[in-house]
Amino acid sequence: MDRRLILTPLISLGVLSLVPPLLGFNNYYLLLASLILLYTTMVSAWNIIGGFAGQVDLAAGAYHGIGIFVTGLLFIFYRVTPLIGIFLGGLVAALLAVAIGYPTFRFGLREVWYALSSLALVVILYKLFLVWESVGGTIERYLPKVGFSWFYLMFPGNYLYYYLMSALLLVATIVVNIRIRYSKLGYYLLAIRENEEAAEMLGIDVRRYKLYALMIYSFIVGLTGGIFVLMLGYVHPVLFDSWISIQTAILGIVGGLGSIAGGPIIAVILLAIAEYLRVRFGGYIPGLHQILFAIILMLIVLFKPGGIGEWLDSLWHRITARRGMEVA
């Protein structure tokens, strides 16, 4: 196994642990940092279905929203601790993915048709929960106030949510990505990405392994929704957000399909830039920060069409080659 893939989680852990002290434990900045990690986690999870398996899935907003509603409503109606609710949210998201993915893969939907059908799921759930008054509706449902509580994961500051998101990013995505990439599942998924017909002729059960990738990805995204609702404090159907799905896929593609480090790195950098542009220029011309962000994305796609992952790979090979020459 590539040595950098072992060092990446360790280095990331050290860097992430230093962020709250560097930000002075400022609640606002830690909230922004937590949100950046949340989206980065979804990008890294998307790499399993999009990068390894080659399926342009646009349903992240649906699975994220399911995690929000399952965790939030169990807490609101039955006082179920989020320690359980977050896991159940991920599980329900995975079950939904199976219910949608099985017929989708069974009937051979691919490429743009699969992308459109997965994006439609976000809109369907938004409309469904909007008219489903007993659990959704047009009014926000707020989480109960229980004060500081480890049992209910209710904290006065955002730094503990930041550490929760850091742990989820490192354990549930980077480590999972590494394990999948160098397992039989990973090699099968890469074969499917390159040529589904050839993979099937070689005896790979294409539909089953794509479904495995979809389940893992949706479960992790569902977990992010469970943590997000604790930071937000309420549930509402508008949280089934199509932009989350599109943003996740864009950052995953720009980071490099199948690149374990590229997706998280580009997500952190670009999301931080986007937030800075919003704060710095958003007050002058509404939407200007989105235009500048789009220009940055276009430049990356223009000069690095294979994604930032290719550049990271080439940089790593140059460094290791230079070290080899020095040792020799």
N, C-alpha and C positions, 0 to 999 in steps of 0.2 A: 504494500500500500504506500502511496505517495506520502512522504514525511510531512509535507505541508498540511495535509488533511488531518494529521494528528495534532499538529501545532496550532491550527486555526482556532479550534474551540478554546484552547488554553490561553492563547493570546487575546482572543475576543473576550474571554471572561475577565482577564486582567484589565483590559481597556474599559469595558462596560462598568466594572465596579468603581472606577475612578470618576465617572461622569457626575454623579450626585455631589461629591465634595467639590469638584471643579465648578459646578453651577451654584455652589453655596447653599444647596438644598432648597433653592427657590422653587416654590410650588408651581408657578406658571411654566418655568423652563423645564421642570421635571415632567409636567403634563405633556408638553410638546415632545420631549425626548421619549416618553412612554408611547405616545401615538406613533412616532417614527419607528420605534421598535415593533409596534403592533403591525404596521403595514409591511415592515421588513420581514416579519415572521410569515405573513401571508405570501409574500413574494418567494421566500425560500420554500414554503410548502408547495406553491404553484410549480416550482421547478420539478417536482416529482411527476406531476401529470403533464405539464407543458414542456419541460426541458428533457426529461428522460423518455417519456412516452410519446411526446410529439403531438399532444392533443391541446388545441388552443381553447382551454376552458375559460368561460367568462361567467361562472356561477359563484365566484368567491363572495360576492355580496349576499347571495342567498344563504350560503352556509354560515357566514358571519352573522347574519340576521337571525338565523335559527338558534345559534349559540346565545345570542342576546336574549331572545324571548324565552327559551327554555330555562336558562339560569335566572333571569329576572322574574318570570312569572312563578317559578317554584319558590322563590324567596318571598315574593309579594303575597301569594295566596296561602302558602303552606309553611313558610318560614324554614324551608329546606336550606341548609348551609350551602353557600357557593362552592365549598370544597367538594360537595357532591354534584351540585348543579352544573358546574363548569364541565365536569367529565360527562354528565348526561347530555349536555348541550352538544359536545363533540360527537357523542354516540348517535344522537338523533340526526345530526347533520350527515354523518356517515351512512345511516340507514336511508335517509332521503336521497343521498347520492346513488346508492345501490338501486333504489326504486326508479330513479330517473335514468341512471347510466345503463342498467341492464337492457331495457328495450332499445335505448339509443344505440348502444354498441351492437345489439342483436340485429338491428335493421341496417347496420353499416353506415351510420352517419359519420362523416369525416370533415376535416378542414373547416371551411366557412360555414357549412350546414350545422356541424356540431357546435361551433362557436355561437351561432345565432340561437340555436335551441337552448344552450346553456344560459345565455344572457336572458332569454325569455323567462326562465325560471325565476329570476330576480323580480321581474315585473309582475309575474303571476302571484308570487308570495306577497308582494307589497299590496296588491289589490285585494287579495284574499284576507289578509290581516286587517286591512282598512275597513272591510265590511263585517268582519267577524267581531262583533261588539263584546262578546264575553271574554275574549283574550286580547283583542286589539282595539280597533276603533280610532277615532280622530283625536282623542284626548290622551295626553301622556299619562302613563301609570308610573308613579314614583316608588322607588325602593324605600322600605321603612327605615326610619332613623333608629339605629341601635347603639350609636356611639362607637367608641373604639372597641373592636372585637376581632380577635384572631379567628374565632369560630365562624364568623360571618364575613371575614376578610374586609372589614370596614376600618379604614385607617384615616387619621386626621390629615396626613400629608400624602403627596403623590410618590414619594421616594420608594415606598414599599411596593406600590403597583409597578413602578419602574423595574424593581428587582424581579418581580413576578414575570414581567414581559421579557426581561433578560434571560431568565431561566428557561422560559418557553422557547425563546429563539435559539438558545444554545443546545438544549437537550432535545426538544421535539422537532427541530428542523435541521440544524447543521449536523448534529450527530446522526439523525435519521437519514439525512441525505447521504452522508458518508457511508453508513451501513448498507443502504439500498444500492448505491452506486457500485460497490464492490461485492455484491451478492448475486445469486442466480437471477433474482427478480430484476436487478439493475441491468444485467446483460440482456435479459429478455426484452426489457422496456426499450433499451437502446436499439435493439434489432427491429422492434416494432416501429420505432421512430424513423429509421432509415428506409424500411420497406416492409409494409404489413403483409403483402402477398408472399414475399420471400420468407418472412418469418413463419407464416402459417404453413408454408410448404415444408419447412424444416421441422415441423411438429410442435411449434409453440402455440399454446391456446391463447390467441391474441385477445379475445374478448375477456377472458378471465383475468389476464395480467393487467389489462387496461383498467379493469374494474378494481383490482387491488390498489393500483396507483391512485385512482379516484377516491377510494375509501380513505386511504392514509391522508391524502391532501385535504379532503373535506373535514375529517376528524380534527386535524390541527387548526384549520380555519375556524371551526366551531368553537374550539377552545379559546381562540382570540376574542370571539364575541362574548364569551362568558366573563372574561377579565374586563373587557371594554365596558360592559354594562355597569360594573362596579365603579368604574371611574366616572361614568356619565351620570348614573343615579336614576335613570328612568328608561322605560321601553316605549317605542312608538313605531308604527309600520314604516315611517320614512327612513328608518335605519336599514331597511332592505335597499341598499344603495347601488345602483348600476355603475356609478363612477368608481366605486371600490373595485369592482370586477375588472373594469377596463384598465384602471391604474395598475392593478396587480399584474395583469398580463403584459402591459407595456414595459414595466420595470423588469419583469422576468425576462422578456425578450431582449431588452437593451443590455441587461446584465450578462446575457449569453446563455443560449439554450443548453442545459445540462451542466452549466458551470456552478459548482457548489459555492465558491466564494464570490463570484461575479454579481449574482443577484443581490445578496445582502449588502455588499459594498456599494453598488450603484444606487440601491434603494436608500441607504442612509445618507449618501452624499446628495442625491437629487431631492429627496424629501426635505433635507435640511436647507438646501438652497431655495426650494419652493417656499418654505415657511419664512425664510429671511426676506425673500422678494415680496411676499405678501405683507409683512410688517413694514418693510422699508418703502415700498412703492404703492401698496394697495390703497392708501389714503389719498393719493394724488389723482390717479386715474383708475377707476374700478376695472378690474380684470387685467391690468397691465402686468401683474406678476405671473398670470397664467400665460400671457403672450411670451414673456421672457423665458419662462420655464419650457414652453413648447419649442422655442428657438434652440435652447440648450439640447433638448432631446433630438431635434433635427440634425444638429451638428454632430452629435454622437453617432446617430444612424448613418450619416453621410460619410464620416471618416472611419467609423468602426462598425461596418454593417453586420459583422459577425457577433457583435456585442463586446462588452468590456472584458468578458471572460477570456477571449482570445488574447487580448493585450496582457492580462495577468499571467496567462500561461507562458507567453513569449518572454515576459519579464522574468518569471521564475526560472525558465530554462537558461536565460542569459546569465543570471546570478549564479546558478548552480554550475554552469559551464566555466565561469570565471573562477569560482572557488576550486573547481577540479584542476584548472591550469595552475593556480597558485600552489596547491598541494603537490602537484607533480614537479 
